[in-house]
């Protein structure tokens, strides 16, 4: 499990789902965006918000974002990146997706949408066409559905096929 990981209990204990994310716009400063989400705009949060959301919708791991941080010359540790990604997730600004159980991606698009996970390439991408779910299952008695994640694991066809 990743450092500082969030689990499904965090969602349910709050009594409701995470708040809907505020969309980040290029003309809106990261400081205002973070304040609107209820987060104090520290230097680290502002730097990471700018790196995350200036490139549109995407899926990143903490390690990918940490590499971008280093390339940008921002002095943040991997642990700080993990902690900040988890804070953004709790605030509803990111969605955590764990296709393998051992590695998490953070999605800047927090809407409910399906993903392809490319086995052997460690890549997560949005399914480009709509996915129709005929019926949602009922939650177990005394429970409610907190969120829906659909991850379709795919691999490249062998050349012999």
N, C-alpha and C positions, 0 to 999 in steps of 0.2 A: 504494500500500500504506500502511496506517496506521502511525503512529510506533510503534516497538517491536513490530512484528507478530511473531506466532508462526507458524511454518509446520509442515507435516506432518512434516518431518524431526525437529523437536523431540520429537514423540511416539515415532517409531521409534528414535531414538538412545538413548532411555532403556532400550530392551530390552523395554518393555511399554507397555501403555496407561496413560494417566493414572489415578491412583487414583480410586476411586469417591468422589463428593462426599458430604460430610456434610450432611444436611439442616439448615437453619437454623430454629430454633424461636423463636417470640416470647419464650418464657420463658428461653431460653438467651442469656447475654450474648455479644455479638460478640467480646469478648476471648477467651473460652473457645473459641468456634467457630474463630477464626483459629489459636489455638495448636494445636487438634486437627488442623488442616490443615497444620501445620508452618510457619506464618507468624508472624513476630513481630508482635504487635498494636500497630502504630504508630498515632498519632492519625489519620493519613490513611486507613489501612486500616480502622480501626474505623468512622470516619465513612462511608466508602464502603460497607462491609458493611451497616451499618444502613440506608442509603438503598436499597441494592439488594434486600435480602432482607426488609425489613419489609412489602413490598407483595405478597408471594406470587410465584408464577412469572410471569416476564415477559421480554421481549426489549428490550434497550436498546443504544443506540450510545453511544460515549464522549461525543458531543456532547449527547445527551439527559441522560445522567448528570451531565455538567458543568453543564447548566442547573439541574438539581435541587440540585446542590452550591451554586451561587450563590444560589438561592432560599432554601436552608437557612442561608445566611450562613456557610458553611464556606469558608475561603480556600484553595482548591486550584486549581492551573493545569490546563488541558486536558491538558498533557503528563503531569502526575502522575496524572490520571484514566486515561489510556491505559496508563501503566506499571503501575498498580495492577490494572486489568482484566486485563492480560496476566499479572501475577503470580497472580491468582486463577485464571485459565485454566490455567496451568501446574500449579497445585496441585490441579486437578480440581474446583474449586468452581463454575466457569462453563464454558460451551461456546461457542466462537467459531463463528459461522455467517456466511459471506460470500456472500450470494445473487447479488451483482452483480460480484464480483471487485474492486470499488473501495471498498466500504463493508462494515464488519463489524458484526454484531449480537452481543451477548453474552447467552446464554440462562441463566437461573438454574436451569432444569430440565436437568440434565446427562444424563438418560436418553435412550436412542435413541428418537427420535420424529420424524415428518415435519412439514414446515412448508409453509405457503402464503406466497409472497412476492407482495404486491400491487403490480404494476407501476404506476408513475405516482403511487403513494401512499407509496412507500418504507416499507412496513410489513411486518413478519414476524409471522405468527401460527401457532399450533399447528394442525395438521389435527385437527378435532374427533372424527373417527371412526377406528377402527383401520385401518391400511393393511396388507394382506397381501402379503408378498413370497414368492413361490412358492419361489425358490431363490436363494441367494447365489452369485455367480460365484466361481470359484477365483481366488486371487491368482496373480500371475505367479510362475514358478519363482524360488525364492530370496527371496520376499517373503511378508508376512502382512498381512491386513487390519487396519488400525489403528483405523478407525472407519467408520461409515456415516452419510452425510448425504443426506437426500432433501428437495429443495426444489422445490415445484411452483409455477412462475411463473404467476400469473393476472392478468387485467385485467377491468375492468368491461365488460359488453356494451354495444355502442353502442345508442342508443335506436331506431335504424332496424332492428335485427335482430329 
